[in-house]
Amino acid sequence: MILVRSLAFNIAFYSNLVVQMIVWTPFYFLSPRRIAWFVPKFWSRSSLWLHRVIAGTKAEITGVENLPEGSFILAPKHQSFWDAIAFFPFLNDPLYILKRELTWIPFFGWYVMKMRMIPVNRGNRSKALRQVVRATREEFARNPRQLIIYPEGTRRAPGDRPNYKWGIVELYSELGVPVVPVAHVAGLYWPRRKFLRFPGTIKARFLKPIPPGLDKEAFMERLIEETEAAVDALLVDAARRPDAPPLPETARARLTELGVTLDDRQTAGA
């Protein structure tokens, strides 16, 4: 059944993307940018609805009260494509950093550039970081925006060892805005590099913002400590639920470190 529902969801998910991108094109490109945000946000919400109805996976996102007014950096864990679409509907004017090659894709690239995202050439990381800082400052100066950046860079499996990059520290230091960590374990239900989608409830939480002004080491320590503590709590909660998904080896190892005893069903793996 999970195989069939996963297949049905994947077909519906990508069909929904293509159809909406075509249908909404006139409205999207003729509308002012702030009004046009309705389209990608509607697509995100409809995708999560399909995820719930077809794959049986609900989304429970809390902590919205922790989102500051004005410009800030949103720093989610990165485990799945789910966390690339689930959070920006909660933001007034989100801002993404993306590979410049993505802007060359017909329709998708046009949609991206309409929203004044920041394309970068990642071949030279130091140069790319300077470009991001400069472009983000310009965007923040024009109007309040919310920069979404994944502190660990690439997707990591649930329970895997943290691997936070220094780039977010430089952005925090240079931009002088709060950072809102986001904890979740979506990778248990929408795994990276896998076809299957597991039913259950993805819980995610916007944590309390880290105020600007901390020194770099103190900021990094606080970001890691607060994010990982919240992620561990969500992992334990997910593993103990009656509808817990199969757990990957990284998640089982982390739960063992946390002193959580697993039953036979959970140790079957994903």
C-alpha positions as CSV (number, residue, x, y, z in Angstrom):
1,M,0.0,0.0,0.0
2,I,2.8,2.4,0.8
3,L,4.4,1.8,-2.6
4,V,1.1,2.5,-4.4
5,R,0.4,5.6,-2.4
6,S,4.0,6.9,-2.8
7,L,3.7,6.4,-6.6
8,A,0.3,8.2,-6.7
9,F,1.7,11.1,-4.6
10,N,4.8,11.5,-6.7
11,I,2.7,11.6,-9.9
12,A,0.3,14.1,-8.4
13,F,3.0,16.2,-6.9
14,Y,4.9,16.8,-10.1
15,S,1.7,17.1,-12.2
16,N,0.5,19.7,-9.7
17,L,3.8,21.7,-10.2
18,V,3.6,21.7,-14.0
19,V,-0.1,22.4,-14.3
20,Q,0.0,25.3,-11.8
21,M,3.1,26.8,-13.3
22,I,1.3,26.9,-16.7
23,V,-2.2,27.9,-15.5
24,W,-1.0,30.7,-13.2
25,T,1.5,32.2,-15.7
26,P,-0.6,35.2,-16.9
27,F,-1.6,36.2,-13.3
28,Y,1.9,35.6,-11.9
29,F,3.8,37.7,-14.4
30,L,1.3,40.5,-14.8
31,S,0.9,41.0,-11.0
32,P,3.1,43.0,-8.7
33,R,5.7,40.8,-7.0
34,R,4.1,40.9,-3.6
35,I,0.7,39.9,-5.0
36,A,2.3,37.2,-7.2
37,W,3.6,35.5,-4.1
38,F,0.1,34.0,-3.8
39,V,1.0,31.5,-6.6
40,P,4.0,29.7,-5.1
41,K,2.4,29.8,-1.6
42,F,-0.8,28.3,-3.0
43,W,1.3,25.6,-4.8
44,S,3.1,24.8,-1.5
45,R,-0.1,24.5,0.4
46,S,-1.7,22.4,-2.3
47,S,1.4,20.1,-2.4
48,L,1.1,19.6,1.4
49,W,-2.6,18.8,1.0
50,L,-1.8,16.2,-1.6
51,H,0.9,14.8,0.7
52,R,-1.8,14.4,3.4
53,V,-4.6,13.1,1.3
54,I,-2.6,10.7,-0.9
55,A,0.4,9.7,1.2
56,G,-1.3,10.0,4.5
57,T,1.3,12.4,5.9
58,K,0.1,15.4,7.9
59,A,2.1,18.5,8.7
60,E,2.0,20.1,12.1
61,I,4.1,23.3,12.2
62,T,4.2,25.3,15.4
63,G,6.1,28.3,16.9
64,V,4.7,30.8,14.4
65,E,4.7,33.3,17.2
66,N,8.5,33.2,17.3
67,L,8.8,34.7,13.8
68,P,10.0,38.3,14.2
69,E,8.6,41.3,12.3
70,G,10.7,42.6,9.4
71,S,13.9,41.1,8.0
72,F,15.5,38.0,9.6
73,I,17.2,34.7,8.6
74,L,15.3,31.5,8.8
75,A,17.6,28.5,9.4
76,P,15.9,25.1,9.0
77,K,17.3,21.7,9.3
78,H,17.6,20.2,5.8
79,Q,16.6,16.6,5.5
80,S,14.1,16.5,2.7
81,F,12.4,18.3,-0.2
82,W,9.6,18.8,2.2
83,D,11.5,21.5,4.2
84,A,12.1,23.3,0.9
85,I,8.4,24.0,0.4
86,A,6.8,23.8,3.8
87,F,8.0,27.0,5.5
88,F,7.9,29.9,3.0
89,P,4.0,30.2,3.2
90,F,4.5,31.5,6.7
91,L,6.8,34.3,5.6
92,N,5.8,37.7,4.1
93,D,8.5,37.9,1.5
94,P,11.0,35.0,1.6
95,L,14.3,35.1,-0.1
96,Y,16.3,32.1,-1.3
97,I,19.9,31.6,-2.4
98,L,20.1,29.1,-5.3
99,K,22.5,27.8,-7.9
100,R,22.4,30.1,-10.9
101,E,21.9,27.2,-13.2
102,L,18.4,26.8,-11.8
103,T,17.5,30.2,-13.3
104,W,18.2,28.8,-16.8
105,I,15.3,26.3,-16.6
106,P,12.3,27.5,-18.7
107,F,9.3,28.6,-16.6
108,F,11.0,27.6,-13.3
109,G,13.8,30.0,-13.8
110,W,11.4,32.8,-14.8
111,Y,9.3,32.2,-11.8
112,V,12.4,32.3,-9.5
113,M,13.7,35.6,-10.9
114,K,10.3,37.2,-10.7
115,M,10.7,37.0,-6.9
116,R,14.2,38.5,-7.0
117,M,16.0,35.4,-5.5
118,I,19.8,35.4,-5.3
119,P,21.5,33.1,-7.9
120,V,25.1,32.4,-7.2
121,N,28.0,30.5,-8.8
122,R,29.0,28.1,-6.1
123,G,32.4,27.3,-7.7
124,N,34.1,29.9,-5.6
125,R,32.6,29.8,-2.2
126,S,34.2,32.9,-0.7
127,K,33.2,35.0,-3.7
128,A,29.7,33.5,-3.6
129,L,29.4,34.4,0.1
130,R,30.4,38.0,-0.6
131,Q,27.9,38.1,-3.4
132,V,25.1,36.8,-1.2
133,V,25.9,39.3,1.6
134,R,25.8,42.2,-0.9
135,A,22.6,41.1,-2.6
136,T,20.8,40.3,0.7
137,R,21.7,43.7,2.1
138,E,20.3,45.3,-1.1
139,E,17.1,43.3,-0.7
140,F,16.7,44.1,3.0
141,A,17.2,47.8,2.2
142,R,14.4,47.8,-0.4
143,N,11.9,46.1,1.9
144,P,11.8,43.6,4.8
145,R,12.5,40.1,3.6
146,Q,13.2,36.7,5.2
147,L,16.4,34.9,4.0
148,I,16.0,31.1,4.1
149,I,19.3,29.3,4.4
150,Y,20.1,25.8,5.5
151,P,23.0,25.9,7.9
152,E,24.2,22.4,7.0
153,G,24.1,23.1,3.3
154,T,23.0,19.7,1.9
155,R,20.3,17.3,3.0
156,R,21.3,15.0,5.9
157,A,19.6,11.9,7.2
158,P,17.5,12.1,10.4
159,G,19.8,11.5,13.4
160,D,23.0,12.1,11.4
161,R,25.8,14.0,13.1
162,P,25.4,17.8,12.8
163,N,27.6,19.4,10.1
164,Y,26.9,23.1,10.3
165,K,28.8,25.3,7.8
166,W,30.4,28.6,8.7
167,G,28.5,30.5,6.0
168,I,25.5,31.2,8.2
169,V,27.8,32.6,10.9
170,E,29.2,35.2,8.4
171,L,25.7,36.1,7.2
172,Y,24.5,36.5,10.8
173,S,27.5,38.7,11.6
174,E,27.3,40.8,8.4
175,L,23.6,41.3,8.1
176,G,22.8,42.1,11.8
177,V,19.4,40.5,11.9
178,P,17.8,37.8,14.1
179,V,18.2,34.1,13.1
180,V,15.2,31.7,13.6
181,P,16.2,28.1,13.8
182,V,13.7,25.5,12.6
183,A,13.6,21.9,13.9
184,H,11.9,19.0,12.3
185,V,12.5,15.3,11.3
186,A,10.7,15.4,7.9
187,G,13.4,13.0,6.5
188,L,11.7,10.2,8.3
189,Y,8.5,10.6,6.2
190,W,9.9,12.1,3.0
191,P,13.4,10.6,2.8
192,R,16.1,12.1,0.7
193,R,17.0,10.2,-2.5
194,K,14.1,7.8,-2.0
195,F,10.8,7.2,-3.7
196,L,8.7,6.1,-0.8
197,R,6.6,8.5,1.3
198,F,5.6,7.3,4.7
199,P,2.3,8.2,6.5
200,G,2.3,9.9,9.9
201,T,2.6,13.4,11.2
202,I,5.6,15.6,10.4
203,K,6.1,17.9,13.3
204,A,8.2,21.1,12.8
205,R,8.8,24.1,15.0
206,F,10.0,27.6,14.6
207,L,12.3,28.1,17.6
208,K,12.9,31.4,19.5
209,P,15.0,33.8,17.4
210,I,18.6,34.3,18.2
211,P,19.2,38.0,18.5
212,P,21.9,39.8,16.5
213,G,25.1,41.0,18.2
214,L,26.5,37.7,19.5
215,D,30.1,36.9,18.7
216,K,30.6,34.3,16.0
217,E,31.5,31.4,18.2
218,A,28.7,32.1,20.7
219,F,26.2,32.3,17.9
220,M,27.3,29.0,16.3
221,E,27.3,27.2,19.6
222,R,23.8,28.5,20.4
223,L,22.4,27.7,16.9
224,I,23.7,24.1,17.0
225,E,22.7,23.5,20.7
226,E,19.1,24.8,20.4
227,T,18.4,23.3,17.0
228,E,19.8,19.9,17.8
229,A,18.0,19.7,21.2
230,A,14.7,20.4,19.5
231,V,15.4,18.0,16.7
232,D,16.3,15.2,19.2
233,A,13.0,15.8,21.0
234,L,11.0,15.6,17.8
235,L,12.9,12.4,16.8
236,V,12.1,10.7,20.1
237,D,8.5,11.8,19.8
238,A,8.2,10.4,16.2
239,A,9.8,7.1,17.2
240,R,7.4,6.6,20.1
241,R,4.2,7.2,18.2
242,P,2.0,4.3,17.2
243,D,2.3,5.4,13.5
244,A,6.1,5.8,13.6
245,P,7.7,5.4,10.2
246,P,10.6,2.9,9.7
247,L,13.7,4.4,11.1
248,P,17.0,4.7,9.1
249,E,20.2,3.6,10.7
250,T,21.2,7.1,11.6
251,A,18.0,7.7,13.5
252,R,18.3,4.4,15.3
253,A,21.8,5.1,16.3
254,R,20.9,8.6,17.6
255,L,18.0,7.2,19.6
256,T,20.2,4.7,21.2
257,E,22.6,7.5,22.2
258,L,19.6,9.3,23.8
259,G,18.7,6.1,25.7
260,V,15.5,5.3,23.8
261,T,14.7,1.6,23.5
262,L,13.3,0.6,20.2
263,D,10.8,-2.2,19.5
264,D,11.1,-4.8,16.6
265,R,8.9,-2.7,14.3
266,Q,11.1,0.4,14.7
267,T,14.4,-1.5,14.2
268,A,13.2,-2.9,10.9
269,G,14.7,0.2,9.2
270,A,13.6,2.4,6.3
